[in-house]
Amino acid sequence: MKVGVPGEIKKQEHRVGLTPAAVKEYVVHGHEVMVEAGAGAGIGAVDADYEQAGANIASSAADIFAKSDMIVKVKEPQPSEWSQLREGQILYTYLHLAPDPQQTKGLLESGCTAIAYETVTDGEGGLPLLAPMSEVAGRLSIQAAAHSLEKHNGGQGLLMGGVPGVAAARVVVIGGGVVGTNAIKMALGMGAEVTVLDRSIPRLRELEDLFSGHVRTLYSNQNALEDEVIAADVVIGAVLIPGASAPQLVSRDMLTDMKDGSVLVDVAIDQGGCFETSKATTHADPIYIIDGVVHYCVANMPGAVPKTSSYALNNATLRHGLALADKGITALADPQLMAGLNVHAGQVTNQAVAESLGIDFVDPARLSLKA
C-alpha cells in the first residue's frame, strides 16, 4: 500500500503523523511511504532521517493526497485537505467530528474511509489511541493553569503551590479519567490543593487509593459542581463522552460568582468544550477573559510538545496503522478498530457523532467492507 504523511497545517501544530521509526516499520511490512518535505521539522526529524528509514520525500501535500492509498495524520483535516480526499482512500487521524459539521460534510462528500484515533477501543473498552494525548494534555493543563494564574496574564497573581505561610491554589478537576488523573498528578506535584469530581464511585475510590488520600474526591452533582467551581482558583475541564460533544457543565452564570483572576482550562475543547463560555484558541493566542475569569481553550494542546507527543502517539497508533496498510479496510473486521470508523463511503458510521450532528447513522456492522 502507498502510505502518505502530509505536513500538519493546523495553526501551530508541530506534530507529525509518522516518526522515522514508524516509517521504517511500514517499509519493513512492504509498504511504500511518502512524507511531505519538512513534515518532521517540529520533532527535529529532517528529510534525510525519513529517507534513511525508507520513505520517499514528496515536494507537496498535493502529491501525497493524489498518490496515497492511506493518509496518516495527527489533527483533523482542514478544508484544503478534505477537498483532496477521494473515494476509497483511507484517512487515519484524530477527527473530533461531533462539534464539526463542516468537516463531517467534507468527509462525507469525499467518499473516503475515515478512522478516528479517538474512538478506537481496546479489549476493556478503553481508548488506547486517545490515551497518550490525554496524558500529555492533562499534564499540560496544569502548566497552562499555573502560567494563566500569573498577574500579567489576567490571573490572580497566585503561585500554584503557595509558600510556607501562604495557601496553595485550589484546583478542581472535573472528570477522573486519563486527562483528569494526569492533571491531578501534576497539580499535587506542584503543591496545589486538589479536588476531583466524577460520577463513578468506583473511579473515585481508585483515585483515593492512587493518590494515597492526598486528593479530595466528590461525587459530581449540580450542587457539588457549583460549590467547587465558585471556590476554585483553577478548574480543569476533563470530561469525555467518546465520539460525542462534551456536556457543558460550567454555565455562564457560574462565572459571575467565581473569583476574579480564576482560571478555566478546557481540555474537552476538541469535542466542543465543557464550559458554556469556551471557544477554541491557539497556542499563539491561548487565553481570553470573560467576567474576570481567564479561559485557556487551546484545541491542540499536545502540539506544544510535539516531540513527546508524536512519539507517544506513534507508539499507540502503529499497530492498527500497520493492520490497515497490510489488509486495507478488511482490517476493520477487528471490532476494536471498527469502533474507530466514523465515516465510510458517504455515510456516518459512529452513533455518537451521528446523534451529535443530527445525521443518519449507518451501523458499520452492516457494511460490506471489501478491499
C-alpha positions as CSV (number, residue, x, y, z in Angstrom):
1,M,0.0,0.0,0.0
2,K,1.1,3.6,-0.6
3,V,1.0,5.4,2.7
4,G,1.2,9.2,2.8
5,V,2.2,11.6,5.5
6,P,1.4,15.3,4.8
7,G,2.8,18.0,7.0
8,E,0.2,19.3,9.5
9,I,-1.3,22.7,8.6
10,K,-3.5,23.4,11.6
11,K,-2.2,26.6,13.2
12,Q,0.9,26.0,15.4
13,E,0.6,22.2,15.0
14,H,4.1,20.8,15.1
15,R,3.4,17.0,15.5
16,V,3.8,14.6,12.6
17,G,1.7,11.6,11.6
18,L,4.6,9.1,11.4
19,T,8.0,9.4,13.0
20,P,11.0,8.0,11.1
21,A,11.0,4.9,13.3
22,A,7.3,4.3,12.5
23,V,8.1,4.8,8.8
24,K,10.7,2.0,9.0
25,E,8.1,-0.4,10.4
26,Y,5.8,0.3,7.4
27,V,8.6,-0.2,5.0
28,V,9.6,-3.5,6.6
29,H,6.0,-4.6,6.1
30,G,6.5,-4.0,2.4
31,H,4.7,-0.6,2.0
32,E,5.7,2.5,0.2
33,V,5.8,5.6,2.4
34,M,5.7,9.2,1.1
35,V,6.4,12.0,3.5
36,E,6.0,15.7,2.6
37,A,9.2,17.6,2.7
38,G,9.7,19.2,6.1
39,A,6.8,17.3,7.7
40,G,9.0,16.2,10.6
41,A,10.7,19.5,11.4
42,G,8.6,20.1,14.5
43,I,10.1,17.0,16.1
44,G,13.6,17.5,14.9
45,A,13.3,14.9,12.1
46,V,14.8,16.1,8.9
47,D,14.0,14.7,5.4
48,A,17.2,12.7,5.5
49,D,16.0,10.9,8.6
50,Y,12.9,9.8,6.7
51,E,14.9,8.8,3.6
52,Q,17.2,6.7,5.8
53,A,14.0,5.0,7.2
54,G,13.0,4.1,3.6
55,A,10.5,6.9,2.8
56,N,10.2,8.9,-0.4
57,I,10.1,12.7,0.1
58,A,7.2,14.4,-1.7
59,S,7.5,18.1,-2.6
60,S,4.0,19.0,-1.7
61,A,0.9,17.8,0.2
62,A,-0.9,17.6,-3.1
63,D,1.4,14.9,-4.2
64,I,0.7,13.0,-1.0
65,F,-3.1,13.2,-1.3
66,A,-3.0,12.4,-5.0
67,K,-0.8,9.3,-4.8
68,S,-1.5,7.7,-1.5
69,D,-4.0,4.9,-0.6
70,M,-3.9,5.8,3.0
71,I,-3.2,9.2,4.7
72,V,-1.8,9.2,8.2
73,K,-2.1,12.5,10.1
74,V,-2.4,13.8,13.6
75,K,-5.1,16.5,13.5
76,E,-8.4,16.6,11.7
77,P,-8.1,17.6,8.0
78,Q,-8.5,21.2,7.2
79,P,-10.8,22.4,4.3
80,S,-7.9,22.4,1.8
81,E,-7.1,18.8,2.8
82,W,-10.6,17.2,2.9
83,S,-11.2,18.6,-0.6
84,Q,-8.3,16.4,-1.8
85,L,-9.6,13.2,-0.3
86,R,-11.2,10.7,-2.6
87,E,-13.5,7.7,-2.7
88,G,-11.8,4.5,-1.3
89,Q,-8.9,6.4,0.3
90,I,-8.3,5.7,4.0
91,L,-7.8,8.6,6.4
92,Y,-6.2,7.6,9.8
93,T,-6.1,10.5,12.2
94,Y,-7.9,12.4,15.0
95,L,-11.2,13.7,13.7
96,H,-13.4,15.0,16.6
97,L,-16.4,15.2,14.3
98,A,-19.2,15.8,16.8
99,P,-18.7,19.6,17.1
100,D,-17.6,20.0,13.5
101,P,-20.4,19.7,10.9
102,Q,-18.3,21.3,8.2
103,Q,-15.5,18.7,8.4
104,T,-18.1,15.9,8.6
105,K,-19.8,17.2,5.4
106,G,-16.4,17.4,3.6
107,L,-15.5,13.9,4.6
108,L,-18.9,12.6,3.5
109,E,-18.7,14.3,0.2
110,S,-15.2,12.9,-0.4
111,G,-16.3,9.3,-0.2
112,C,-13.2,8.4,1.9
113,T,-13.0,5.9,4.8
114,A,-12.2,8.0,7.9
115,I,-10.9,6.3,11.0
116,A,-10.7,8.4,14.1
117,Y,-8.0,7.7,16.7
118,E,-10.2,9.0,19.5
119,T,-12.9,6.3,19.1
120,V,-10.7,3.2,18.5
121,T,-11.2,0.9,21.6
122,D,-9.3,-1.8,23.4
123,G,-10.4,-5.1,24.9
124,E,-11.5,-3.4,28.1
125,G,-13.5,-0.6,26.4
126,G,-10.7,2.0,26.8
127,L,-9.5,4.4,24.2
128,P,-5.8,3.5,23.6
129,L,-5.1,5.9,20.8
130,L,-6.6,8.8,22.7
131,A,-4.9,8.0,26.0
132,P,-1.3,9.2,25.2
133,M,-2.5,12.6,24.1
134,S,-4.9,12.7,27.1
135,E,-1.9,12.1,29.3
136,V,0.0,14.9,27.7
137,A,-2.9,17.3,27.7
138,G,-3.7,16.5,31.3
139,R,-0.2,17.3,32.4
140,L,0.0,20.4,30.2
141,S,-3.3,21.7,31.6
142,I,-1.7,22.3,35.0
143,Q,1.3,24.0,33.4
144,A,-1.1,26.2,31.4
145,A,-3.1,27.0,34.5
146,A,-0.1,27.9,36.5
147,H,1.0,30.3,33.8
148,S,-2.5,31.7,33.5
149,L,-2.7,32.4,37.2
150,E,0.2,34.9,36.8
151,K,-1.0,38.5,37.1
152,H,0.3,39.7,33.7
153,N,-1.9,37.0,32.1
154,G,-5.1,38.2,33.9
155,G,-4.8,35.8,36.8
156,Q,-4.9,36.4,40.5
157,G,-1.1,36.6,40.8
158,L,-1.2,33.3,42.7
159,L,1.5,30.7,42.9
160,M,0.1,27.2,42.3
161,G,1.9,25.6,45.3
162,G,2.0,28.6,47.6
163,V,4.8,29.0,50.1
164,P,5.1,28.3,53.8
165,G,2.5,30.5,55.5
166,V,0.6,31.3,52.3
167,A,-2.1,29.0,51.0
168,A,-1.7,27.0,47.8
169,A,-4.1,27.3,44.8
170,R,-7.4,25.3,44.9
171,V,-7.6,23.2,41.8
172,V,-10.8,21.5,40.8
173,V,-10.7,18.7,38.2
174,I,-14.0,17.8,36.6
175,G,-13.6,14.2,35.4
176,G,-11.4,11.4,36.8
177,G,-10.3,9.8,33.5
178,V,-6.9,9.8,31.9
179,V,-6.8,13.6,31.5
180,G,-8.1,14.2,35.0
181,T,-5.7,11.7,36.6
182,N,-2.7,13.3,34.9
183,A,-3.9,16.8,35.8
184,I,-4.2,15.7,39.5
185,K,-0.7,14.2,39.4
186,M,0.8,17.4,38.2
187,A,-1.2,19.7,40.4
188,L,-0.3,17.6,43.5
189,G,3.3,17.6,42.4
190,M,3.3,21.4,42.3
191,G,1.8,21.5,45.8
192,A,-1.8,22.6,45.0
193,E,-4.9,21.6,46.9
194,V,-6.8,19.3,44.6
195,T,-10.4,18.2,44.4
196,V,-11.8,15.8,41.7
197,L,-15.4,15.4,40.7
198,D,-16.7,12.3,38.9
199,R,-19.9,10.4,38.6
200,S,-18.3,7.0,39.1
201,I,-17.9,6.0,42.7
202,P,-15.6,3.1,41.8
203,R,-13.3,5.6,39.9
204,L,-13.3,8.0,42.9
205,R,-12.2,5.0,45.1
206,E,-9.4,4.2,42.7
207,L,-8.2,7.9,42.7
208,E,-8.4,8.0,46.5
209,D,-6.1,4.9,46.6
210,L,-3.9,6.0,43.8
211,F,-3.1,9.3,45.4
212,S,-3.0,7.9,49.0
213,G,-5.8,10.2,50.2
214,H,-4.0,13.4,49.1
215,V,-6.8,14.3,46.6
216,R,-10.3,15.2,47.8
217,T,-12.9,13.2,45.9
218,L,-16.5,14.3,45.4
219,Y,-19.5,12.8,43.6
220,S,-20.3,15.1,40.8
221,N,-23.8,16.5,41.2
222,Q,-25.1,20.1,40.4
223,N,-24.6,21.3,44.0
224,A,-21.1,20.0,44.4
225,L,-20.1,21.3,40.9
226,E,-21.4,24.8,41.6
227,D,-19.8,25.0,45.1
228,E,-16.4,23.7,44.0
229,V,-16.2,25.8,40.8
230,I,-17.1,29.0,42.6
231,A,-14.5,28.3,45.3
232,A,-11.8,27.3,42.9
233,D,-8.7,29.1,41.7
234,V,-8.3,26.7,38.8
235,V,-10.9,24.5,37.1
236,I,-9.8,21.8,34.7
237,G,-12.4,20.5,32.3
238,A,-11.5,16.9,31.7
239,V,-14.8,15.3,30.7
240,L,-15.3,12.9,27.8
241,I,-18.2,11.1,26.1
242,P,-16.4,9.0,23.4
243,G,-17.2,10.4,20.0
244,A,-19.9,12.8,21.2
245,S,-19.9,16.5,22.1
246,A,-18.8,17.3,25.6
247,P,-21.5,18.2,28.0
248,Q,-21.5,21.9,29.1
249,L,-21.1,21.6,32.9
250,V,-20.0,25.1,33.8
251,S,-22.5,27.8,32.9
252,R,-22.0,31.5,32.2
253,D,-23.9,32.2,35.3
254,M,-21.4,30.4,37.5
255,L,-18.6,32.7,36.2
256,T,-20.2,35.7,37.8
257,D,-19.7,34.1,41.2
258,M,-16.1,32.9,40.6
259,K,-13.1,34.9,41.8
260,D,-11.6,37.5,39.5
261,G,-8.5,36.1,38.0
262,S,-9.5,32.4,38.5
263,V,-8.7,30.1,35.6
264,L,-10.7,27.7,33.4
265,V,-8.7,25.2,31.3
266,D,-11.0,23.3,28.9
267,V,-9.2,20.1,27.8
268,A,-12.5,19.0,26.3
269,I,-12.5,21.8,23.7
270,D,-11.7,19.4,20.8
271,Q,-15.2,17.9,21.5
272,G,-16.8,21.3,21.7
273,G,-15.8,22.2,25.3
274,C,-17.4,21.6,28.7
275,F,-17.7,25.3,29.7
276,E,-20.6,27.3,28.2
277,T,-18.1,30.2,27.6
278,S,-15.5,28.1,25.8
279,K,-14.3,28.8,22.3
280,A,-11.3,27.2,20.7
281,T,-8.0,29.2,20.9
282,T,-4.5,28.6,19.6
283,H,-1.0,28.4,21.1
284,A,-0.3,31.9,19.6
285,D,-3.3,33.4,21.4
286,P,-4.3,30.9,24.1
287,I,-6.3,32.8,26.6
288,Y,-9.2,35.2,26.8
289,I,-11.1,36.7,29.7
290,I,-14.9,36.7,30.4
291,D,-16.4,38.2,33.6
292,G,-12.9,38.3,35.1
293,V,-12.3,34.6,34.5
294,V,-9.3,33.6,32.4
295,H,-10.1,30.9,29.8
296,Y,-7.5,28.6,28.3
297,C,-9.0,26.6,25.5
298,V,-6.3,25.6,23.1
299,A,-7.7,22.9,20.8
300,N,-4.4,21.1,20.2
301,M,-2.6,21.3,23.5
302,P,-0.2,18.4,22.8
303,G,1.1,20.3,19.8
304,A,3.1,22.4,22.1
305,V,5.4,19.5,22.9
306,P,5.5,17.8,19.5
307,K,8.5,15.6,20.1
308,T,7.0,13.9,23.2
309,S,3.5,13.8,21.7
310,S,4.5,12.4,18.2
311,Y,6.5,9.6,19.6
312,A,3.8,8.8,22.3
313,L,1.1,8.9,19.6
314,N,3.0,6.6,17.2
315,N,3.6,4.1,19.9
316,A,-0.1,3.8,20.2
317,T,-1.3,4.1,16.6
318,L,1.3,1.9,14.9
319,R,-0.3,-1.5,15.4
320,H,-3.6,-0.5,13.9
321,G,-2.0,1.6,11.2
322,L,0.1,-1.4,10.0
323,A,-3.0,-3.6,10.0
324,L,-4.8,-1.1,7.7
325,A,-1.8,-1.0,5.4
326,D,-1.5,-4.7,5.4
327,K,-5.1,-5.6,4.9
328,G,-6.9,-2.5,3.7
329,I,-10.4,-1.9,5.0
330,T,-10.8,-5.7,5.7
331,A,-8.7,-4.9,8.8
332,L,-11.9,-3.4,10.2
333,A,-13.0,-6.9,10.9
334,D,-11.2,-6.2,14.2
335,P,-14.1,-4.8,16.3
336,Q,-11.7,-2.5,18.3
337,L,-10.5,-0.9,15.0
338,M,-14.1,-0.9,13.7
339,A,-15.0,1.3,16.6
340,G,-12.8,3.9,15.1
341,L,-14.7,4.0,11.8
342,N,-16.5,7.3,11.7
343,V,-17.2,7.8,8.0
344,H,-17.3,5.4,5.1
345,A,-18.4,5.9,1.5
346,G,-20.6,9.0,2.3
347,Q,-22.1,7.6,5.5
348,V,-21.6,8.3,9.2
349,T,-20.8,5.1,11.0
350,N,-20.3,6.3,14.5
351,Q,-23.5,6.6,16.5
352,A,-22.4,9.3,18.9
353,V,-21.2,11.5,16.0
354,A,-24.4,11.0,14.1
355,E,-26.6,11.9,17.1
356,S,-24.5,15.0,18.0
357,L,-24.9,16.3,14.4
358,G,-28.4,15.1,13.7
359,I,-27.2,12.9,10.8
360,D,-28.4,9.4,9.9
361,F,-26.3,6.7,11.4
362,V,-25.4,3.6,9.5
363,D,-24.3,0.6,11.6
364,P,-20.8,-0.3,10.4
365,A,-21.5,-4.0,11.1
366,R,-24.0,-3.9,8.2
367,L,-21.5,-2.6,5.7
368,S,-19.8,-4.8,3.2
369,L,-16.1,-3.9,3.7
370,K,-14.0,-5.4,1.0
371,A,-10.5,-4.5,-0.1
